């Protein structure tokens, strides 16, 4: 079977979920769309189990923090259909006040460590995850280091002053 076109995938998704599939785009040819936290499990299940789409490989789960947005945390899924040789990206935006989204471990066991890492760095609660604990940072850490809540550097560091560099 040849490579499935992005338009075919988009048409199937819209036929199934209608206006709950939003903001479709194709940066660098990668079909990207957004959906809501309420139906993300259904969307991922459909993408994996549909007999034509067959997005059976979960490449990655990560997040991005957009502090200027109302729903500031974007959870990003990258899926690959090995059968059709096509990749897609799915985004869900959730608020930092309640950063909860259903786990994908029920679909892909490989989601386990990806979700733990995303929890560890962004504080996203993957509801239903079998063991959602920190995976890279120390257990008693109280912050989520990839959130854009802190200055990148200490402005009082003297070794960063311009006059040391002839400026």
C-alpha positions in Angstrom: 0.0 0.0 0.0 1.3 3.5 -0.9 1.7 6.4 1.5 -1.6 7.6 2.8 -2.3 11.3 2.1 -2.8 13.7 4.9 -6.2 14.8 3.4 -7.5 11.2 3.7 -6.5 11.1 7.4 -8.0 14.5 8.1 -11.3 13.5 6.2 -11.6 10.3 8.3 -11.0 12.2 11.6 -13.5 14.9 10.7 -16.1 12.3 9.6 -15.7 10.6 13.0 -15.2 13.5 15.4 -16.5 16.6 13.5 -15.7 19.9 15.0 -13.8 18.3 17.9 -10.8 18.1 15.5 -9.4 21.7 15.2 -6.5 23.7 13.9 -5.4 21.3 11.2 -2.0 22.3 9.6 0.8 20.6 7.8 4.2 22.1 8.9 6.9 20.4 6.8 4.2 17.9 5.6 3.4 16.6 9.1 -0.3 16.6 9.6 -1.0 18.3 12.9 -4.3 18.9 14.6 -5.8 19.7 18.0 -8.5 18.0 20.0 -9.9 18.2 23.6 -8.9 16.4 26.7 -12.5 15.0 26.8 -12.0 12.9 23.7 -8.3 12.4 23.4 -8.6 8.7 24.4 -11.3 8.1 21.8 -9.2 9.9 19.1 -6.0 7.9 19.9 -8.0 4.6 20.0 -9.6 5.4 16.6 -6.2 6.3 15.1 -4.7 3.1 16.4 -7.5 0.6 15.7 -9.0 2.0 12.4 -8.5 -0.7 9.8 -7.2 1.8 7.2 -5.3 4.3 9.4 -3.4 1.9 11.6 -1.4 4.4 13.7 0.0 1.5 15.7 3.3 3.0 16.8 3.5 5.7 19.5 6.7 7.7 18.7 6.6 10.2 21.5 4.6 12.0 24.1 5.8 15.3 25.4 4.5 18.8 26.4 5.1 22.5 25.8 4.4 25.3 28.3 2.9 28.5 26.8 2.6 30.7 29.9 0.7 33.4 27.9 -2.2 31.1 27.0 -5.3 30.3 29.1 -4.8 26.6 28.5 -1.0 26.9 28.9 0.2 23.3 28.8 0.1 21.5 25.4 0.4 17.7 25.5 1.8 16.5 22.2 1.5 13.0 20.7 3.5 11.8 17.7 2.1 8.7 16.0 3.4 6.6 13.2 1.5 4.2 10.9 4.2 1.7 9.9 1.8 0.1 7.5 1.0 3.4 5.6 4.4 5.0 6.3 2.9 8.3 7.6 3.3 10.3 10.8 0.9 12.7 12.5 1.0 15.0 15.5 -1.9 15.5 17.9 -2.1 18.3 20.5 -4.3 18.8 23.5 -4.2 22.1 25.5 -4.9 22.0 29.3 -4.7 24.5 32.1 -1.9 24.6 34.6 -4.5 24.8 37.3 -5.7 21.3 36.5 -3.1 19.6 34.2 -4.9 16.3 33.9 -5.3 14.1 30.8 -6.2 10.4 30.4 -3.2 8.0 30.1 -2.3 6.4 26.8 -0.8 3.3 28.5 -4.0 1.4 27.9 -3.2 1.7 24.2 0.6 1.6 24.1 2.6 0.1 27.0 5.5 2.3 25.7 3.6 5.4 26.8 4.5 4.5 30.4 7.9 6.1 30.5 7.0 8.9 28.1 4.1 10.0 30.4 6.4 9.7 33.5 8.9 11.9 31.9 6.2 14.4 30.9 4.9 14.4 34.4 8.4 14.8 35.8 9.2 17.9 33.8 5.8 19.5 33.2 3.6 18.3 36.1 0.9 16.7 33.8 -1.2 14.2 35.6 -1.9 11.2 33.3 -5.0 9.9 34.9 -5.0 6.1 35.1 -1.3 5.7 34.7 -0.1 2.6 36.6 2.9 4.3 38.3 3.1 8.0 37.8 6.2 9.0 39.7 9.3 11.0 38.8 11.7 9.2 36.4 14.7 11.5 35.9 14.5 14.2 38.7 14.9 13.5 42.4 11.7 12.2 44.1 11.3 15.1 46.5 11.5 17.8 43.9 8.6 20.3 44.2 8.8 22.1 40.9 8.5 21.1 37.3 11.7 22.3 35.6 10.4 22.6 32.0 7.6 25.0 32.8 8.5 28.6 31.9 7.9 29.9 35.4 11.5 30.9 36.3 14.1 33.2 34.9 16.7 31.4 32.8 19.6 33.0 34.7 20.2 34.8 37.9 20.3 38.5 36.9 22.7 39.2 39.8 25.6 37.0 38.6 28.7 39.2 38.4 30.4 37.0 35.8 27.8 37.9 33.3 28.2 41.7 33.4 29.0 43.4 30.1 32.1 45.2 31.3 33.9 41.8 31.7 33.5 41.3 28.0 34.5 44.9 26.8 30.9 45.9 26.2 
